[in-house]
């Protein structure tokens, strides 16, 4: 099954931790406001997600047979989260430290003691969301029945360093990338794949799949454009999680005489791992599209079809023009996290990890500048913060109403696809 005009449309969901609630707001607009104007529910043949975008993609795949309910389902899942249930490293955890040390020594037969921060950070709320709010049997049935053509979830294999793209589809996997650091695996996607894709390095526990351990897919592949294109998408709608204009030369500078705090370092590191590659991938897609347009102007009509045929023979992946549309935040989500922390911190029990996280993000204006608030924006898995991001995503998508109507209404043009 493909869209009414014969093309294949992909929804590409980026990584960004708690920022992923923004994607729920965009989807809600598509399903509840854009669809009536379009006269039909927009169809997504490919759902491609990484990190928290993989969790959102799985929720959408499990409700693909009732697309009008997808926005509400995503919003309800995000609003169910409580920060205290995601991060609860408190005095009780510290009191249990001696027992933890003994268990670790016994497990290693008294040879050595190793520990991980993730041993004390317990994101059970996220695990419950993945297990309880995604109907996995229904997800498999929706793929089998063609309500969605393919679902992809990307994760990083700690053993090999590869980005592994797990693909559930009724079609045989096409030829994939020649990049030795990217691997595609056909499988029935389940909770472990979603949790592995969203396991933020160092903070969340790695997830075991088969015979290896996996963490966040954004380490190698933040915006999963390539899987969507390999699976035949002629147009891609990308939901990005970085506001326009957050280039490095415009970002606030760190204090020249003081070493960055741990929170600032983690915040900037996560920006680099989870957000920066997204803009690069989108720019590369636009560059190749522009190159194809220019080549047709120089070599005449039909050049794109010839290049597609040649590349299909030589590279097993045809180059074709791809229509793209990007929806991105109109406000800096790091600053939104800073503002939210100021309002929220007074209501948390002192001494908990959640309270410490919010207190650092709310400390002063410098927190929003040095990276600590950016860290909070990745980790604020909280219904109240999610509500703000859902509203922002909904409003930003509404601002792109005309572009979205044109994106879904116009037939896909013949030409080359960037692969």
N, C-alpha and C positions, 0 to 999 in steps of 0.2 A: 504494500500500500504506500502511495506517495501523495503529495499534495495535489489539489484539484488541477493545477496547471502542469502536472507531470514532473515537477522538480522535487528535490529532497531538501528539507529544511532541518537544520540542527540548532539546538539550544545549547550553548556552551556556558557552563557555570564555573566560575573561578574559585580559587581558594582564598581564605582570609579569616579563618576561625569564626568568632562571633559576628564578624561583619556579614556573614552569610545570610543573616536575617533580611538584609537589603534585597537579596534575590527573591525572597518570598513576596515582598511588596511589589516588585516588578511583575512577577507571575500573576499576582492577584489582579493587577490592572489589566493584563492581557486577557485573562479569563472572564472577568466580570464587567469590564467597561469597553474594551476594544472589540471583543467578539460580537456584541450586538450591532456595533457600527459596521463591522466587516461583513456581517450576515452569516457568520459561521465561526466555530472555534478554530483558531489557528492550529494547524497540525505540526507536530515535531516528529520527524522520522527518526532523528538521532538525538539522544540525550547524552551529553558528554560532560562529565564532572570530575573535578579533582579536589582533594581536601574536603572542606565543608560543602563545596559544590557537588561532590559525589554523594553526600548524604541527601542533599536537596534533589539531586537527579533520581535517586532511588525512590524517594517519596513520590516524585512525579510519575515514575514508571509504574509504581504500584497503584496509581489512580488514573492511569492513561485512558481507561475505559470510561471514565466520567470526568473529562477534562474541565468541565465547568466547576468542579469541586476542588481542583488542584490548589488554587490560591488559598482557599480557606483551610485546606489540610496543612499546607506549609505554614501558614500563619499560626494555626493552633499548635503545631509541633514546637515552634519557636517560643510561643508564649507560655508553654508548659514548663520551661526551664527556670530553675532558681539558682542563683549564683552560689548560695550556701551549700547546695547539693552537688554542684560541680567541683567546687574547691572547698574542702573542709579539713585543712591542715591546722589543727588547733592544739591547745595544751594537752588534750587527750592523746593526740598522735605522738607528741614529744614524750609523754609519760610512758608510752608503749615502746619507746626506742630501745631500752635494754633487752626486752623480749625479742625485738626485731634482730638485734645484733646476734643473740644466741641462735636464732633460727637460721640466720645467714651462715654462721660458722658451722653449724651442723650440716647445712645443705652442701657446704664445700668441704666437709670432713676436716674442719679445723685448719684448712690450709691458708685461707686468706679471707678477708672481709671486703665485699664490694657492695656498693649501694648506688641507687639512682634517685634523683629528685622525684621521678615519676612514681617511686614506691610510696611517696607520701602525698601525692596529688591524685585524688580518686574521682575521675569524671563519670561516676555511675549514671548521672542524669543523662549524659549523652548516650551511654550504652542503652539505657532504658528507651530513649527516643528511637534509636535504631532498631531495637528488638521489638518494641511494643507498638510503635506508630507506623511501621512499615509492614504491610501485609506481603510477605515474601512469596507465598504461594500465588497470590494474585499478580504480583510483579512478573513472575515467570509465565503465567497464563497470558498476561497482556502482551508480552513479547511473542509468545507462541501464536497468539491470535492476530498479531499485526497491528495492535493499537499503538505500539511504538516499534519502529523497525530495529533499533539497536540501542543498547545502554552500555556506556563505557565508564569505568572507574579506574583512575590512575593512582598508583602507590609506588613507593620507593623501596626496593629490596636492599636491606642493609648488608646482606651477604655479598652481593655482586655490585652494588651501587647503581643498578639499572632502574630506569623508570619502567614499570610493568603496567601495561594497559590491559586490564581485564575487560573482556567484551562478551556480552550476552546478546546473541542475535540468531535468528533462524537461518541466515545466510552463511555460507562458508566465508571465513576470514579472507579478505583480499591480501595481496602482497603488501608488506608493511615497510617500515623505514629500514634503510641500510645502516642507520646509526647503531653501533654496537652497544650503546648505552640505553637503547629503547627496545622493549620486547612486548609483543602482543600475545595474549593468551585467551583463547575462547573458553568460557566456563559459565556455570550458573552462578551469578553474582549473589552473595549473601551478606549477612551482617558483618562478618569478619572483614570482607573487602571494603565496606563502607567505613568501618572503624579504623582500619589500617590507613586508608586514604586521608583521614582526618586526624591522625595521631601526630600532633605538633611535636617536632623533635625536642628531646630533653624534658619536655613538660608532661606529655602524655605517654603512657606505656606503649611500646611497640606491640604489634599484633602478629601472632604466628599464623601463617597460611602455608599449608603443605609442610615443606621442610626448611622454611626460612622465616625471618622476622622482617616486618614491613613498617614503615612510618609514612608520614605525610607525602602525598604525591607531588606537592608543590615544590619539593626540594629539587626535582628534575624537570617537572612539567606543570607549571602553574595553570596556564590557560590551555585547556586540552583542545586546541584548534586542530592539530594534526590528526588525532583520531577521528574527529568529525569529518574531515576532508577525505581521509582514507576510506571511510565508510560511505562515501558518495554524496556528501552534502553539496548542493549547488548554491546554497545561501546559508549564512550563519548569523544567528542573533547571539551576541556575546553580552553577558552581564558582568561588567568589571566592578571591582571593589575599591578602586583608588579614585579620588576626586581629580578632576581635570586640573592641570597646572601644578602638581606636586613634584616637579622636577627637582633633581638634586641641587641645582644652582639657586632654587628659590626656597629650599627647605631651611628652617632655622638652624643656625650653626651651634655646635656644642661649645661649651665654655672653654676658652683656649688654655686656661691655667689649671683646670680641675679635670681629673679623669672622669669619664662618664660613669654614672651609676650602673649597677647591674640591670635595673629596669630599663634604663636608656639603651644599654647595649642590646638587650633582648628585643626591645621594640624596634630598633633599627635593623637588627639582624632579620627579624621576621618580615619587615618591610621588604628587605632584599630578597628573601627566599620566597615569600608568598605573593608579592605584588609586582615587583619590578619587571619580572619576565612577562607578565600579562601585557603590558604596554608594548614591549618589544615584539611579541608575537603578532599583535594587532597591526603594528606599524609595518612589519614584514609582509603581512597579507596585503595591505594597501599598496605597498611598493610593487609587489608582483602584479597586482591588478593594473596599476598604472603603467607598468612596463608592457603588459599585454595590449593595453589600449594603444600605446605609442607604436608598438610593433605592427599592429593592424593598419594604423595610419600610414606607416612607411611602406609596408609590403602588400597592402591591399586586403580586401575582404577574403575570407577563407584561410588566412594565415593561422588563425587560432585553431581551426579544425585540423590543419596539417600538423601543427606543433603537438596537439593533443594525441594524434595518431602516432607520431614519431616517439613521443615520450612514453606512451603506453607500451610500445614495443621495446624500447631501450631501458626504461626505468621501471616498468610494470606498474606505473602510476601516472595517469595522464595529467598534464597541466591544463587546467581550465579556469576560466574567470569565475570568481565567486563573489556574489553579492554579500556585503556584510553590513551590519548595523550594531553599534555598541551603545549600550545604556550604562551610564556610570554616575556615581554620586555627584550631586551639585554642591555638597558640603564636605569638608574634611571630616572623615569619621573619627579620626584621632581626637579632634577638638570636641566632637559630640561626646566621645567617651569621657573626656575631661569634665565637661559640663554635667554629664550624668553622674559621675563619681562624686561631685560636690553635693548633689542632691541626695544621693543614695547612701553615702558612707555613714551618716549619723544613725541610720536605722539598723546597722549590722552589729552583731555582738563583738565587742572589742577582743583582739587577740587571735581572731580566726584569720586564715590565709586570705579569705575573700575580703575581710575588712582591711588587711594590710595592703592588698592590691589596690583597693579603691582609695585608701588614704594617700598612697604614693601618687596615684593619678590625679587626685584632687588637691594636692599640696599647694600649688601656686601656678601661676602662668608658665613658669619655667617647665613644669611637668608636661605641659602640652607641647613645649618646644623641644625638649631634649630626648624624646622618644618614649618616656614612661607612659604617656597617655596613649601612644600608638600600641604599646604592649597591652594596655587595658582593653583597647578596642578589639584585639584578637581574643581576649580571654573573658570578656564580659558576657558569658552565656547566661543571660538573665532575661526573663520575660519583659521587664520594664524597658530595658535597653533595646530589646528586640522590637518592641512596639514602636520606638522612635525610628529605627531603621526601616521597618516595614512601611511606615508612613512616608519616609523619605523616598524609598524605592517606588512606591505608588505614585507620589507626586512627580518624580523625575520621569517615570514612564509616561505619565499623562502629558508632560511637557513635550514629549517626542511623539505625540499622537499622529501627526501628519506623516512623519517619517515611518512610523510603524504601519499605518494603513497602506502606504505605498509599498513597503517591504513585503507585506503578505498578499497584497492584491495583484501586483504586477507579475506576469509570467517570468520565469527564469530565462534570461537571454542565452542563446547558444553561444558557445565560446569555450575558452580554456579554463580549467580549474587549477588553482595553485594547490599542489599536494605536498 
